[in-house]
Amino acid sequence: MSPRIIHLPLSGRDRRRYVRELRLAEQAHRALPDRVEEAAARRPASRNHEPTRSEYLAAVEKMQSPKWRRNQQAWHQALGPP
């Protein structure tokens, strides 16, 4: 014979607690899609869109600045040859 788990009957208080926890879990599960939609609506706009042409050009100009080039050269010298 294979071993079996014997479940003891729950007392009245345990049953009520189990039913309460089960009801709360079901409510949380039903509310989850709404909470996801609310979180997506609150997300900053910068994460919701592709950069505009002006934002892209500003990033390119920043990368072409002398200070940025000096930092890149220092970084590559610190790393050494490939």
Legacy VTK file of the C-alpha trace (Angstrom):
# vtk DataFile Version 3.0
C-alpha trace
ASCII
DATASET POLYDATA
POINTS 82 float
0.000 0.000 0.000
1.138 3.499 -0.737
1.169 6.027 2.077
-1.711 8.485 2.110
-2.124 11.870 3.735
-4.879 11.845 6.288
-6.548 15.258 6.514
-8.005 16.126 9.874
-11.367 17.891 9.859
-11.132 21.640 10.391
-12.696 23.265 13.413
-15.277 26.021 12.956
-12.734 28.812 13.462
-10.280 27.193 11.053
-12.997 26.776 8.423
-14.029 30.418 8.740
-10.411 31.562 8.443
-9.853 29.325 5.412
-13.008 30.650 3.722
-11.976 34.249 4.472
-8.471 33.722 3.049
-9.904 31.995 -0.007
-12.353 34.866 -0.616
-9.570 37.464 -0.289
-7.394 35.531 -2.745
-10.242 35.348 -5.254
-10.893 39.095 -4.923
-7.210 39.872 -5.420
-7.144 37.641 -8.499
-10.193 39.392 -9.988
-8.720 42.845 -9.299
-5.299 42.069 -10.779
-6.038 43.055 -14.438
-7.432 46.416 -13.296
-4.383 47.070 -11.143
-2.076 46.232 -14.061
-3.921 48.684 -16.316
-3.718 51.411 -13.648
0.017 50.829 -13.219
0.557 51.019 -16.984
-1.375 54.291 -17.119
0.755 55.789 -14.339
4.018 54.784 -16.011
6.088 57.810 -17.103
5.577 58.865 -20.703
9.313 58.565 -21.417
8.978 54.778 -21.277
5.891 54.680 -23.467
7.226 56.232 -26.661
10.101 56.088 -29.079
12.469 59.087 -28.992
11.533 61.911 -31.311
13.901 63.088 -33.995
14.907 66.115 -31.922
15.626 63.902 -28.876
17.671 61.574 -31.052
19.650 64.457 -32.567
20.288 65.910 -29.093
21.696 62.553 -27.970
23.935 62.409 -31.078
25.224 65.950 -30.416
25.980 65.019 -26.822
27.958 61.986 -28.007
29.938 64.180 -30.408
30.936 66.681 -27.727
34.675 66.952 -26.894
34.067 66.067 -23.248
32.267 62.867 -24.238
35.086 61.927 -26.649
37.708 62.484 -23.920
35.780 60.238 -21.579
35.504 57.564 -24.264
39.222 57.747 -25.037
40.080 57.461 -21.353
37.757 54.492 -21.042
39.321 52.701 -24.010
42.841 53.387 -22.725
41.896 51.960 -19.348
40.553 48.801 -20.967
43.651 48.309 -23.084
43.880 46.729 -26.533
41.246 44.140 -27.472
LINES 1 83
82 0 1 2 3 4 5 6 7 8 9 10 11 12 13 14 15 16 17 18 19 20 21 22 23 24 25 26 27 28 29 30 31 32 33 34 35 36 37 38 39 40 41 42 43 44 45 46 47 48 49 50 51 52 53 54 55 56 57 58 59 60 61 62 63 64 65 66 67 68 69 70 71 72 73 74 75 76 77 78 79 80 81
